[in-house]
Amino acid sequence: MNIESLYSIYKQYPSVQTDTRKLKAGDLYFALKGPNFNGNTFAQQALDAGAAYAIIDEAAYRINDRTILVEDVLTTLQQLAKHHRQQFNIPFIAITGSNGKTTTKELIHAVLSSTYITYTTEGNLNNHIGVPLTLLKIKGDAQMAVIEMGANHQQEIASYCQIALPTHGLITNCGKAHLEGFGGEEGVRKGKGELFDFLRASNGSAFVMWDYPYLQDMSKGITTIYKYGTQEGDVVGTTVASDPFLQVSFTKSYEGIIATQLVGSYNLPNVLAAVALGKFFAVTDDRIKSSIEAYTPTNSRSQLVKKGSNQIIVDAYNANPSSMKLAIENFAKAKEENKILVLGAMAELGVDSMKEHQQIVTEIEKYNWKQVLLVGGDFLKTKHNFLTFTTAEEAGKWLQEQQITDSYLLVKGSRSTGMEKAIAHL
């Protein structure tokens, strides 16, 4: 079956599912495969659960005329998503970067949706499966689309651009994330820069944090560049408070102060980006302000949680050397006393992992803390005098036994360490 024919079916049943556990009657089930599963084996279960059709790529699982056999299910899903994308003539805004892309995406969505019907990536569905699924959820009434793109190796962002065909784009930053897959910091810039390469070739528009010289260089040659920053740009703003919540004062394009519910000054570029897109797309200042001020972070992203007499910054969704250093610096500046660091190991750093973990230890040693707990991975191999634990659960048990009170905690680590478990019983 060709994509045009499949698209005709999709228009009748415009809800796509890859997990039979989440499937609803009338969905299209795409039988994806992975190292440890084969979605083809669930085709019958999907149809029994009410799927309109099951798209499979192994003839042995063909059941009836409600199973559609294709050469490769993932490729077909991506092609269908691209075909759907091509039916729209609206701004498609792509966001990538090492740190802050999900928060930036959420802020931008909040601002744009105050004025336009805006669709965006749910959670962090930002990979080779998540990007096409996001596109296929966009309905015909869309006026804007905001697509988050994650990557851990070269040519990944380029491949997503060929599906999403962004008209506008933003790279939050290029830091020390996924060094193993990208092959070092220069590899990170090359990989993330594939978004700007696409925009340059397609006469697109880029939003650029002008404080970062490397982003200035990476964006050269793009038809339209809209700048934001702390000193120069179309939108200019600076931190006026960040203890704990960030407040930003603007001096160009937008006038006044925005008081956010985001913890830490490291969220400043994310807020500047959201204001920049709001101004670029003619959202009123009142709506920009109210949208950003109403946004509350979730899912362990710069959340401030209160447990008894303790205050806890939960930033445990992910971590890399760049974001870890910024979080430690911000936490050290806070006026609160009895500060406790609870840090989990950082993943996907390859041959640089030991060096990067030791550098974080050196950063920690610059300041005075009530206590420091380091959890898992290469933190267990570094040289220091801090407490170490193999798992977040072990660290949590220790914290519970100490009956911690009147303390200020920062909890951060890569997703694989599950650092939220360290405070589950406080």
ABEGO torsion letter per residue (X at the ends): XBAAAAAAAAAABABBBABAAABBBGBBBBBBBBAABBAAAAAAAAAAAGBABBBBABAAABABAABBBBABAAAAAAAAAAAAAAABBBBBBBBBEABGAAAAAAAAAAAAAAABBBBBBBEABABAAAAAAAAAABBAABABBBBBBBBABBGAAAAAAAAAGBABBBBABBBBBGAAAAGEAAAAAAAAAAAAAAAAAAGBBBBBBAABAAAAAAABGBABBBBBEAABEABBBBBABAOABBBBBBABGBBEBBBBABBEAAAAAAAAAAAAAAAAAGBBAAAAAAAAAABBBBGGBGBBBBBEABBBBBBAABBBAAAAAAAAAAAAABABBGBBBBBBBBBGAEAAAAAAAAAAAAAAAABBBABBBBBEEAAAABBBABBBBABAAAAAAAAAAAGBBGBBBBBBEBAAAGAAAAAAAX
